[in-house]
């Protein structure tokens, strides 16, 4: 059956459930479950509510993006990834800067759980809240786009196939890694939205045209008077970008 425009755009939209209480999160997700394709549960909800927070996705027929940005010794990260598989996550994030051994441990743990899970490890490259000045303060004499490429190439060599980067680097990663990479972009803001603490941003359509597979949107939807209407508008913009003929998307 041919998918409608709304369905195709919705599948590309990940809603970041960044709310302080489980009840608030549940109410917003109930409004959005027909208009987004995946829920991103991050540190705030997970630290507060653990597996109860992760069940927001399955309870509403949505996939789970568990955004914990794991960064520890390889053994610890591997064990945490196995736990993420048990929670039903589709994606779990790790910091690419954790190094080769950590990335390999994460990938092997996900592969070991593959029969009972479709979990994929997602390497976070450079946070969208950082710019060149922030990297320089960390002793990194590279532009964000260069650092993203260095980290992504290392993660790819260790078996990672999914990546988080800002929309500004989506094209760089797509050219570097090709069609087999999955690229997820936070730092997405509809035209007219406030940037908040994001520095390297784009519109939803701009991110898709640059090469992103999915976009992560939180505050512009969460804080809207009508969250579902904003989500539908973003999904329509994503579909329009897909129809523009970008060669990276089927």
C-alpha positions as CSV (number, residue, x, y, z in Angstrom):
1,X,0.0,0.0,0.0
2,X,1.3,3.4,-1.0
3,X,2.2,5.6,2.0
4,X,0.6,9.0,2.3
5,X,2.6,12.2,2.5
6,X,1.8,12.4,6.2
7,X,2.9,8.9,6.9
8,X,6.2,9.3,5.1
9,X,7.1,12.6,6.8
10,X,6.0,11.3,10.2
11,X,8.4,8.4,10.0
12,X,11.3,10.8,9.7
13,X,10.3,12.8,12.8
14,X,11.6,12.0,16.2
15,X,10.1,13.8,19.1
16,X,12.4,14.5,22.1
17,X,10.3,13.9,25.2
18,X,12.2,16.4,27.4
19,X,9.8,16.9,30.2
20,X,10.4,16.9,34.0
21,X,7.6,14.4,35.0
22,X,6.3,11.2,33.5
23,X,2.7,12.4,33.7
24,X,3.5,15.5,31.7
25,X,5.4,13.4,29.2
26,X,2.5,11.0,28.9
27,X,0.0,13.8,28.2
28,X,2.1,15.3,25.4
29,X,2.9,11.9,23.8
30,X,-0.8,11.1,23.8
31,X,-1.3,14.2,21.7
32,X,1.5,13.4,19.3
33,X,1.4,9.6,18.8
34,X,-0.3,9.9,15.4
35,X,2.1,12.6,14.2
36,X,5.6,11.4,15.0
37,X,7.5,8.2,14.2
38,X,9.7,7.8,17.2
39,X,10.2,9.1,20.8
40,X,13.6,10.1,22.1
41,X,13.8,9.6,25.8
42,X,16.9,11.3,27.3
43,X,18.6,11.7,30.6
44,X,16.0,13.8,32.4
45,X,13.2,11.3,32.1
46,X,15.4,8.2,32.3
47,X,17.1,9.3,35.4
48,X,13.8,10.2,37.0
49,X,11.7,7.3,35.9
50,X,13.9,4.6,34.4
51,X,12.1,1.9,32.4
52,X,8.7,3.5,33.1
53,X,9.9,6.4,30.8
54,X,11.0,4.0,28.1
55,X,7.6,2.3,28.0
56,X,6.0,5.6,26.7
57,X,7.1,4.5,23.3
58,X,5.7,1.0,23.2
59,X,2.5,2.1,25.0
60,X,1.8,4.5,22.1
61,X,2.9,2.3,19.2
62,X,6.1,4.2,18.6
63,X,9.8,3.2,18.4
64,X,12.2,4.2,21.2
65,X,15.3,6.3,20.7
66,X,17.2,5.9,24.1
67,X,19.4,8.9,24.2
68,X,21.8,8.3,27.1
69,X,25.1,9.3,25.4
70,X,27.0,6.5,27.1
71,X,30.7,7.3,27.7
72,X,32.6,5.0,30.0
73,X,35.1,2.1,29.9
74,X,34.3,-0.5,27.2
75,X,33.0,-3.2,29.6
76,X,30.6,-0.8,31.3
77,X,29.2,0.6,28.0
78,X,28.8,-2.9,26.6
79,X,26.7,-4.0,29.6
80,X,24.6,-0.8,29.4
81,X,23.9,-1.4,25.7
82,X,22.7,-4.9,26.5
83,X,20.3,-3.4,29.1
84,X,19.1,-1.0,26.4
85,X,18.2,-3.9,24.2
86,X,16.1,-5.4,27.0
87,X,14.2,-2.1,27.2
88,X,13.1,-2.5,23.6
89,X,15.1,0.5,22.2
90,X,15.6,0.9,18.5
91,X,18.5,3.2,19.0
92,X,20.9,3.9,21.9
93,X,23.5,6.7,21.8
94,X,27.2,6.5,22.8
95,X,29.8,9.3,22.6
96,X,32.1,8.6,19.7
97,X,34.8,10.4,21.7
98,X,34.8,7.4,24.0
99,X,37.3,5.7,21.6
100,X,37.6,2.6,19.5
101,X,37.5,0.0,22.2
102,X,34.3,1.5,23.7
103,X,32.6,1.8,20.3
104,X,33.5,-1.8,19.4
105,X,32.2,-3.1,22.8
106,X,28.9,-1.2,22.2
107,X,28.5,-2.7,18.7
108,X,29.3,-6.2,19.8
109,X,26.8,-5.9,22.7
110,X,24.1,-4.8,20.3
111,X,24.9,-7.6,17.8
112,X,24.8,-10.1,20.7
113,X,21.2,-9.0,21.5
114,X,20.2,-8.9,17.8
115,X,18.0,-12.1,17.8
116,X,15.7,-10.6,20.4
117,X,16.2,-6.9,19.5
118,X,16.7,-4.6,16.6
119,X,18.9,-2.2,18.6
120,X,21.4,-0.1,16.8
121,X,24.2,1.8,18.4
122,X,24.3,5.5,17.4
123,X,27.5,7.4,17.7
124,X,27.2,11.0,18.9
125,X,29.9,13.1,17.1
126,X,29.9,16.8,18.2
127,X,27.1,18.1,20.3
128,X,24.9,20.7,18.5
129,X,25.4,23.1,21.5
130,X,29.2,23.4,20.7
131,X,30.9,25.5,18.1
132,X,34.6,26.0,17.1
133,X,35.3,28.2,20.1
134,X,34.0,25.5,22.4
135,X,36.2,22.9,20.7
136,X,39.2,25.1,21.0
137,X,38.7,25.4,24.8
138,X,38.9,21.6,24.9
139,X,42.2,21.7,23.0
140,X,40.8,20.6,19.7
141,X,42.2,22.7,16.9
142,X,39.5,21.6,14.4
143,X,36.3,23.1,13.0
144,X,33.2,21.1,14.2
145,X,32.8,19.6,10.7
146,X,36.3,18.3,10.8
147,X,35.9,16.8,14.2
148,X,32.6,15.2,13.2
149,X,34.3,13.5,10.3
150,X,37.2,12.3,12.4
151,X,34.9,10.7,15.0
152,X,32.5,9.3,12.5
153,X,35.2,7.6,10.4
154,X,36.6,6.0,13.6
155,X,33.2,4.8,14.7
156,X,32.4,3.5,11.2
157,X,35.6,1.5,11.3
158,X,34.5,-0.1,14.5
159,X,31.1,-1.2,13.1
160,X,28.8,1.7,14.0
161,X,26.3,2.5,11.2
162,X,24.2,5.2,12.8
163,X,25.3,8.7,13.7
164,X,24.1,11.9,15.4
165,X,25.5,15.2,14.0
166,X,24.1,18.7,13.5
167,X,22.4,19.4,10.1
168,X,25.5,21.4,9.2
169,X,27.5,18.2,9.0
170,X,24.9,15.9,7.6
171,X,26.1,16.4,4.1
172,X,29.8,15.9,5.1
173,X,28.9,12.5,6.7
174,X,26.7,11.4,3.9
175,X,29.5,12.1,1.4
176,X,32.0,10.3,3.7
177,X,30.0,7.3,4.6
178,X,27.5,6.8,1.8
179,X,24.0,5.5,1.6
180,X,24.5,2.7,4.3
181,X,24.9,5.2,7.1
182,X,21.9,6.4,9.1
183,X,22.1,10.0,10.0
184,X,20.0,11.6,12.8
185,X,20.1,15.3,13.3
186,X,19.1,17.3,16.4
187,X,19.5,21.0,16.3
188,X,16.4,21.3,14.0
189,X,14.2,24.3,14.3
190,X,11.2,25.3,12.2
191,X,11.5,28.8,10.7
192,X,10.9,31.4,13.3
193,X,11.7,29.2,16.3
194,X,14.1,30.3,19.0
195,X,17.5,28.6,19.0
196,X,17.7,28.0,22.7
197,X,21.1,26.5,23.5
198,X,21.6,25.1,20.0
199,X,24.4,26.7,17.8
200,X,24.6,24.6,14.6
201,X,21.0,24.4,13.4
202,X,18.8,24.1,10.3
203,X,15.1,23.8,9.4
204,X,13.6,20.3,9.1
205,X,13.6,20.4,5.3
206,X,17.1,21.7,5.2
207,X,18.3,18.8,7.3
208,X,16.7,16.2,5.1
209,X,18.0,17.9,1.9
210,X,21.5,17.9,3.4
211,X,21.4,14.1,3.8
212,X,19.7,13.4,7.2
213,X,17.5,10.3,7.5
214,X,15.6,11.5,10.5
215,X,15.3,14.8,12.5
216,X,15.0,15.2,16.2
217,X,12.7,18.0,17.4
218,X,11.8,18.8,21.0
219,X,11.1,22.3,22.3
220,X,9.4,23.7,19.1
221,X,6.8,20.9,19.4
222,X,6.7,20.5,23.2
223,X,6.2,24.2,23.9
224,X,3.7,25.0,21.2
225,X,0.0,25.8,21.9
226,X,-0.9,22.9,19.6
227,X,1.9,20.4,19.6
228,X,0.2,18.0,17.2
229,X,-0.3,20.8,14.6
230,X,3.3,21.8,14.8
231,X,4.4,18.1,14.4
232,X,2.1,17.7,11.3
233,X,3.6,20.9,9.8
234,X,7.1,19.6,10.3
235,X,6.2,16.1,8.9
236,X,4.8,17.9,5.8
237,X,8.0,19.9,5.4
238,X,10.0,16.7,5.7
239,X,8.0,15.0,3.0
240,X,8.3,18.0,0.7
241,X,12.1,17.8,1.1
242,X,12.0,14.0,0.3
243,X,10.0,14.7,-2.8
244,X,12.6,17.3,-4.0
245,X,14.7,14.5,-5.4
246,X,17.5,14.1,-2.9
247,X,19.5,11.1,-4.2
248,X,20.2,9.8,-0.7
249,X,16.6,8.9,0.1
250,X,14.4,6.2,-1.3
